[in-house]
Amino acid sequence: MSDLGIFNILFDKTFLATAAAAILAFATIVTLGLPLIERDGLGDRLKSVSARREELRAKHHANLNAKRGSLRVAPSTMMKSTLDRLKLTNKLESEDSREKLARAGYRGQAPLIAFMFFRFVMPGIVFLATLLYLFVLTHFAWPVMMKVSAAFAGALIGYYLPDVFISNLTARRQQSIMRAFPDALDLMLICVESGMSIESAFSKVSAEIGTQSVELAEELGLTTAELSYLPDRAVAFDNLAKRCGHSGVKSVAIALNQAEKYGTPMGQALRITAQENREMRMQFAEQKAASLPAKLTVPMIVFFLPCLFVVILGPAALRAMHMTH
């Protein structure tokens, strides 16, 4: 009997009409409420994206300020006043001093002042050190004029010591740049072929290549800054080639300038130059490997052969001495 009561309720017209009205009301509420819920979620998502963008922008400005502070250093007051008082700035500064310092990673007025100051000071320091060594610390049987002449020769060498120091730094910096430069070109090629502009590609690669070469990341970051404010982008590429001072970077700058001038695809130019730089890096590694036996000849003769002779001939010599006794 209870089953029949349930069936009567289910098939009752009033119950069916009430259930249909409830279902339609629920569907209406869901239909009208879902867009509002989705709109609220989209707004929250847009707010989070905006907050993240502001955070990244603040971090980017902080990084730029830190780099600007590290790249530009105030010149020493003592060095600058000494050079200005003696009016030696124009005499000690050569035509390519700024380019040499830029290739070594020093930019601004402070490194130039320090470079000229040490050019002025080092001859006197080396001259006095040579005189102290020849007249006080050692007792060579040289005439006095020969010792003084050796001191003047040391002063001449001291004048070129800052140039030698800068040349060593430049060679080390170029080596670090060229080790990572083919990989940077591959990353740049991927960025350009994915639809990014050359400025965005330089910025992205400078952020990614820093773990492999800090020097290359710094140069690419400076090129990105120059591309953003220089009226001619060819000048930025030429400045990159001058700062790096390597034939591989110069070829890339020439290829980018030609692609910019004649409208050829940037990806093709980057692909060709990346292959050339990779082959250049391999040739440099093969050259170093081929020169290794010649470099090891003198150490082997001086250090290994005497020990080898002692090990081989030592027992025979001891036996011969024992037999003679």
Secondary structure as UniProt FT lines:
FT   HELIX           2..10
FT   HELIX           13..71
FT   HELIX           77..86
FT   HELIX           89..92
FT   TURN            95..96
FT   HELIX           97..103
FT   TURN            104..105
FT   HELIX           109..132
FT   HELIX           133..137
FT   HELIX           144..193
FT   TURN            194..195
FT   HELIX           198..208
FT   HELIX           209..211
FT   HELIX           214..229
FT   HELIX           233..244
FT   HELIX           247..262
FT   HELIX           266..299
FT   HELIX           300..304
FT   HELIX           305..324
//
